[in-house]
Amino acid sequence: MAGRDFWDRRFFEGPADLLPIAADYLHSFLVELAWAGPVLAVLAIAARRRHHLPLSLPLLILAANFVTMALHGSRTDIFLWHRYYIPSYTMLALIAAAGAHVLLCRLPRQAGWALFLIPGVLAIGGWRDFDRSRYRIAEDFSDQLMSSLPPGSTLAANDDNILFVLIYLQLVEGRRPDVDLVLQGVGDAELPALRFKPEEDPLFFTHHPNWNFPPLTVVPTGLVFRIWRQDLPALSPSVTQWSLDGESDPRVPKDYLTCNLIGHYHYMLGLTFERKDWAIAEYQLRLARHIARSNDVLFYNLGLVYRRSGLYARSLAAFQRADEINPRHLASGTRPRASDRVKEAEASLAQIERLRADLRATDARLAALDADEPEYHLRMAELLLTRGETDAADGHLRCAVEIDAGVSEVQQGCRDLQACQERQSLQVDR
């Protein structure tokens, strides 16, 4: 309950933080128990003495739950998903039941049935928002992931949003029993010591392991990362689909976690094609940032991708969005802040802008070209290479690929596996 293992991620930094935490806590009652729960609870509290209602223990549990979470919960634990407030919602539901008793005592005996109007109205009004009969997004994500693994693979998985569905599909439904699923973070489980040959013993991770071991490289191959040897031929992407079941269906509810999962899906596809076909990669990254628009970690990672791709303006925009979503540190052991990356991106962009302005002023051929033409970016890349700005040159080559491909072609390619495979031959020669 104290959550000491996660205190390095806590949002609380001082007494001033209690006000926004309390405001969100109280507002969450209206979200989780609708209007009826808080109204009936207030009625019970107001009439507790007259009706001799024993509410002290439930109220103390409410207070203890709030204080515990306020002092150690991370930003997402407190403000985005409210699962750790379930003790509070349970107690408030109990108090609301006492409020329903008070209301029954005040109504005429023949009108007692009217109390059933409350759950009836809530059921009718909230049916669409809570109808999960068409929800297959999480299952489809994990099914695509497992289908992409070769027989006898080892998969090290973490992150609740991905790991828990994999656990269910394998251990309950018996899918892919040949895969050795390593449950990182479950019951303090950690990755065991490994001895393997990458080409013979396929090892995959659901998230980048942040290894820095020169003989090996970490390669995105679809929805997973594979550990591969640097001296072996490059791996081909293992991609069979380009969307999740129901992601574009308006009848399928999409809460914060679902949007994050869809965003992660397209982010991984973008990473997979980052060095193989930038037009497809950028389209997938755009989908990711459009769908998971409130995910600070996603935008932070997008900033890193665009920075190493030489697209400094997009990198800055991504870091700024991450900082806008969460001005505090990210929920990570290293506690990075997007604001620090914003300053770095601003400096890099300003430096490149000065250099580009100088090149436009001194190169007549470049000055005659329009920035919307592929030739402009190709010429700019050529000149930047002469100045030793390899990353910036790479960014302009990617812009040329985007303009040459066109958005409509990329959209069609991302929905047609054969077209995407054909496009893999149109790679940029750096």
C-alpha positions in Angstrom: 0.0 0.0 0.0 2.9 2.4 0.7 4.4 1.7 -2.7 8.0 2.4 -1.5 9.4 0.7 -4.6 7.9 3.4 -6.7 8.8 6.5 -4.7 11.4 7.5 -7.2 8.5 8.2 -9.6 6.2 10.1 -7.2 4.6 13.3 -8.3 4.5 14.9 -4.9 7.3 17.5 -4.4 5.8 19.8 -1.7 2.6 20.8 0.1 1.4 23.0 -2.8 0.9 19.8 -4.8 -1.8 18.6 -2.4 -4.3 21.1 -3.9 -4.3 19.8 -7.5 -4.2 16.2 -6.2 -7.2 16.8 -4.0 -9.1 18.5 -6.8 -8.6 15.6 -9.1 -9.4 13.1 -6.3 -12.7 14.7 -5.6 -13.5 15.1 -9.4 -12.8 11.4 -9.9 -15.8 10.6 -7.7 -18.0 12.2 -10.4 -16.3 10.1 -13.1 -16.1 6.7 -11.3 -19.5 6.9 -9.4 -21.3 9.2 -11.8 -23.5 12.0 -10.3 -25.5 9.6 -8.2 -22.8 8.3 -5.9 -21.5 11.6 -4.6 -25.1 13.0 -4.2 -26.2 10.0 -2.1 -23.0 10.1 -0.1 -23.5 13.7 0.8 -27.0 12.9 1.8 -25.8 10.2 4.1 -23.1 12.3 5.7 -25.5 15.1 6.3 -28.0 12.7 8.0 -25.5 10.5 9.8 -26.4 11.6 13.3 -30.1 11.6 12.8 -30.1 8.1 11.4 -27.1 6.8 13.5 -25.0 5.9 10.5 -21.6 4.4 11.3 -19.5 6.3 8.8 -16.3 7.0 10.7 -14.4 4.0 9.4 -15.3 4.5 5.7 -14.4 8.2 6.0 -11.0 7.3 7.6 -10.3 4.8 4.8 -11.1 7.6 2.3 -8.6 9.9 4.0 -5.9 7.2 4.3 -6.2 6.2 0.7 -5.9 9.9 -0.5 -2.9 10.7 1.8 -1.0 7.5 0.8 -1.5 8.1 -2.9 -0.8 11.8 -2.7 2.6 11.2 -1.1 3.9 8.4 -3.3 1.8 8.1 -6.5 3.3 9.0 -9.9 1.6 11.5 -12.2 -0.2 8.8 -14.1 -1.2 6.9 -11.0 -2.8 10.0 -9.6 -4.2 12.0 -12.5 -4.8 9.5 -15.4 -5.9 6.1 -14.1 -7.6 5.9 -10.8 -7.2 2.2 -10.0 -5.4 2.9 -6.8 -8.4 4.9 -5.5 -10.6 1.8 -5.7 -10.6 1.6 -1.8 -12.0 5.1 -1.8 -14.7 4.3 -4.4 -15.7 1.2 -2.5 -16.1 3.2 0.7 -18.0 6.0 -1.1 -20.3 3.4 -2.6 -21.0 2.1 0.9 -21.7 5.6 2.1 -23.9 6.1 -1.0 -25.9 3.0 0.0 -26.5 4.6 3.4 -27.6 7.7 1.5 -30.1 5.5 -0.5 -31.4 4.2 2.9 -31.9 7.8 4.1 -33.7 8.6 0.8 -36.0 5.6 1.2 -36.9 6.7 4.7 -38.0 10.1 3.4 -40.0 8.8 0.4 -43.6 7.5 0.7 -43.7 3.8 1.0 -45.4 3.4 -2.4 -42.7 5.5 -4.1 -39.7 3.5 -2.9 -39.4 1.8 -6.3 -38.4 5.2 -7.7 -34.9 4.6 -6.3 -34.4 2.1 -9.1 -34.5 5.0 -11.6 -31.0 5.9 -10.6 -29.2 2.8 -11.8 -31.7 2.6 -14.8 -30.8 6.1 -16.0 -27.1 5.5 -15.5 -27.3 2.2 -17.4 -29.0 3.8 -20.4 -26.9 7.0 -20.4 -23.6 5.2 -20.0 -24.2 2.1 -22.1 -22.2 3.3 -25.2 -19.2 4.6 -23.1 -18.9 1.2 -21.3 -19.9 -1.2 -24.1 -16.9 -3.5 -24.6 -18.7 -6.1 -26.8 -16.6 -5.0 -29.8 -13.3 -4.4 -27.9 -10.5 -6.6 -29.4 -7.7 -4.1 -29.5 -5.5 -5.4 -26.6 -6.0 -9.0 -27.7 -5.2 -8.2 -31.3 -2.1 -6.4 -30.3 -0.7 -9.3 -28.3 -1.9 -11.8 -31.0 0.0 -10.0 -33.7 3.0 -9.8 -31.4 3.1 -13.5 -30.7 2.4 -14.5 -34.3 5.5 -12.6 -35.4 7.8 -14.7 -33.2 9.6 -17.7 -34.6 9.2 -21.1 -32.9 11.2 -21.5 -29.6 11.7 -17.8 -29.0 12.4 -16.1 -25.7 10.3 -13.0 -25.1 11.1 -10.7 -22.2 8.0 -8.6 -21.6 7.1 -5.8 -19.3 4.7 -2.8 -18.9 1.2 -3.7 -17.6 -0.4 -2.5 -20.8 1.3 -5.2 -22.8 2.5 -7.9 -20.4 -0.8 -8.7 -18.7 -2.6 -9.6 -21.9 0.4 -11.8 -23.0 0.2 -13.6 -19.6 -3.5 -14.3 -20.1 -3.3 -15.4 -23.7 -0.4 -17.8 -23.0 -1.1 -19.2 -19.5 -4.9 -19.2 -19.7 -5.7 -19.7 -23.4 -2.6 -21.7 -24.1 -1.4 -19.7 -27.1 2.2 -20.0 -28.3 3.3 -22.5 -25.5 6.6 -22.8 -27.4 7.5 -19.2 -26.5 9.5 -18.7 -23.2 7.7 -15.7 -21.8 9.9 -13.9 -19.2 7.6 -11.8 -16.9 9.8 -8.9 -16.1 8.6 -7.0 -13.0 6.0 -9.6 -11.9 6.7 -10.8 -8.4 10.0 -9.0 -8.5 11.0 -11.2 -11.5 14.1 -9.9 -13.3 15.7 -11.0 -16.6 17.9 -14.1 -15.8 21.5 -14.5 -16.9 21.4 -15.3 -20.6 23.6 -17.5 -22.8 22.4 -17.5 -26.4 23.4 -17.3 -30.0 21.3 -14.6 -31.6 21.0 -16.4 -35.0 20.0 -19.7 -33.3 18.3 -18.7 -30.1 15.9 -15.8 -31.0 15.6 -13.4 -28.1 13.0 -10.6 -28.2 12.0 -7.7 -25.9 8.7 -5.8 -25.9 10.6 -2.7 -24.9 14.2 -1.6 -25.7 16.5 -3.1 -23.1 19.0 -0.2 -23.3 21.9 -2.6 -23.8 25.2 -1.2 -24.9 27.2 -4.2 -25.9 29.1 -3.6 -29.2 28.9 -7.2 -30.6 25.1 -7.0 -30.4 22.5 -4.6 -31.6 18.9 -4.2 -30.7 16.7 -4.2 -33.8 13.0 -3.3 -34.0 11.3 -5.9 -36.1 7.6 -5.0 -35.8 6.0 -5.0 -32.4 9.2 -6.3 -30.7 12.9 -5.7 -30.5 15.2 -8.6 -31.5 18.8 -9.0 -30.2 21.0 -9.4 -33.2 24.7 -9.5 -34.1 26.1 -6.5 -35.8 28.2 -8.6 -38.2 25.1 -10.6 -39.5 22.9 -9.5 -42.4 20.1 -7.0 -41.6 16.8 -8.4 -40.4 13.6 -8.1 -42.4 10.6 -6.6 -40.6 8.0 -9.0 -39.3 4.9 -7.1 -40.1 1.7 -8.7 -41.3 -0.9 -6.0 -40.4 -1.0 -2.2 -40.2 -3.8 -1.6 -37.8 -5.5 -3.1 -34.7 -8.9 -4.6 -34.7 -11.4 -1.8 -33.9 -8.9 1.1 -33.7 -10.8 3.1 -36.3 -14.3 1.9 -35.1 -16.1 4.8 -33.3 -18.2 2.2 -31.5 -15.1 0.8 -29.7 -14.4 2.8 -26.5 -10.9 4.2 -26.4 -9.8 5.3 -22.9 -6.3 6.6 -22.0 -4.6 3.2 -21.8 -6.2 2.0 -25.1 -5.0 5.1 -26.9 -1.5 4.5 -25.5 -1.5 0.9 -26.7 -2.6 2.0 -30.2 0.0 4.8 -30.2 2.7 2.3 -29.1 1.6 -0.1 -31.9 2.2 2.6 -34.6 5.3 3.9 -32.9 6.9 0.4 -33.1 6.0 0.2 -36.8 7.6 3.6 -37.3 10.8 2.5 -35.5 10.8 -0.7 -37.6 10.8 1.3 -40.9 12.9 4.2 -39.7 16.0 3.0 -41.6 14.2 1.0 -44.3 11.5 3.3 -45.7 11.2 6.7 -44.1 7.9 7.6 -45.8 6.1 4.7 -44.2 7.9 5.3 -40.9 6.9 9.0 -40.7 3.3 8.1 -41.5 3.2 5.6 -38.6 4.9 8.1 -36.2 2.2 10.7 -37.2 -0.5 8.2 -36.4 1.1 7.5 -33.0 1.3 11.1 -32.0 -2.2 11.8 -33.2 -3.8 8.8 -31.3 -1.8 9.0 -28.1 -1.8 12.7 -27.9 -1.7 12.8 -24.0 1.2 10.3 -23.6 4.2 12.3 -22.4 6.6 9.3 -22.7 5.6 8.7 -26.3 6.3 12.3 -27.3 9.6 12.2 -25.4 10.6 9.1 -27.4 9.4 10.7 -30.6 11.6 13.7 -29.8 14.6 11.3 -29.5 13.7 9.6 -32.8 13.4 12.9 -34.7 16.6 14.2 -33.2 18.7 11.3 -34.3 17.0 11.6 -37.8 18.1 15.2 -38.2 14.6 16.6 -38.0 15.3 19.2 -35.4 12.1 21.2 -35.7 9.9 18.0 -35.2 12.2 17.0 -32.4 11.6 20.3 -30.6 7.8 20.1 -31.2 7.7 16.6 -29.7 9.7 17.6 -26.6 7.6 20.7 -26.2 4.4 18.5 -26.3 5.9 16.1 -23.7 6.7 19.0 -21.5 3.3 20.5 -22.0 1.7 17.2 -21.0 4.0 16.7 -18.0 6.3 19.5 -16.8 7.6 17.2 -14.1 10.1 14.3 -14.6 9.0 11.2 -16.5 8.0 8.1 -14.5 11.4 6.5 -14.8 14.3 5.6 -12.5 16.5 8.2 -14.3 13.8 10.9 -13.8 14.4 12.7 -17.2 12.6 16.0 -17.9 11.3 17.0 -21.3 12.1 20.6 -20.5 15.9 19.7 -20.5 15.5 18.2 -24.0 13.6 21.3 -25.1 16.5 23.5 -24.4 18.9 21.2 -26.2 16.6 21.0 -29.2 16.2 24.7 -29.3 20.0 25.2 -29.4 20.4 22.5 -32.1 17.7 24.0 -34.3 19.0 27.5 -33.9 22.5 26.4 -34.9 21.2 24.5 -38.0 19.0 27.4 -39.0 21.9 29.8 -39.0 23.9 27.3 -41.1 21.0 26.8 -43.6 20.5 30.6 -43.9 24.2 30.9 -44.7 24.0 28.1 -47.3 21.0 29.7 -49.0 22.8 33.0 -49.2 25.9 31.6 -50.7 24.6 28.9 -53.1 22.7 30.2 -56.1 21.4 26.8 -57.1 19.8 26.3 -53.6 18.4 29.9 -53.5 16.5 29.2 -56.7 14.7 26.1 -55.3 11.5 26.1 -53.3 11.5 24.3 -49.9 8.5 22.2 -51.0 10.6 20.6 -53.8 12.6 17.4 -53.2 15.5 18.9 -55.1 15.8 21.7 -52.5 16.3 19.1 -49.7 18.7 17.0 -51.8 20.8 20.0 -52.5 20.7 21.2 -48.9 21.7 17.7 -47.7 24.6 17.7 -50.2 25.9 21.1 -48.8 25.3 20.1 -45.2 27.5 17.0 -45.7 30.3 19.2 -46.9 30.0 21.0 -43.5 30.1 17.8 -41.6 26.5 18.0 -40.5 25.6 14.4 -41.2 22.4 14.2 -39.1 21.0 17.4 -40.5 21.8 16.2 -44.0 20.0 12.9 -43.2 16.9 15.0 -42.1 16.7 16.7 -45.4 17.0 13.4 -47.3 14.1 12.2 -45.3 12.1 15.3 -46.2 12.8 14.7 -49.9 11.5 11.1 -49.5 8.3 12.4 -47.9 7.6 14.9 -50.6 8.5 12.4 -53.3 6.2 9.7 -51.8 3.2 11.9 -51.1 0.8 11.4 -48.2 -1.8 9.5 -50.2 0.7 6.9 -51.5 2.0 6.4 -48.0 -1.5 5.9 -46.6 -2.2 3.3 -49.3 1.1 1.6 -48.7 0.5 1.3 -45.0 -2.7 -0.6 -45.7 -1.3 -2.9 -48.3 1.5 -5.2 -47.1 2.7 -6.0 -50.7 3.0 -2.3 -51.5 5.0 -1.7 -48.3 7.3 -4.6 -49.1 7.8 -3.2 -52.6 8.6 0.2 -51.1 11.4 -1.3 -49.1 13.6 -1.1 -52.2 13.2 2.7 -52.3 15.6 3.3 -49.4 17.7 6.4 -49.0 21.3 6.0 -49.8 22.9 8.1 -47.1 
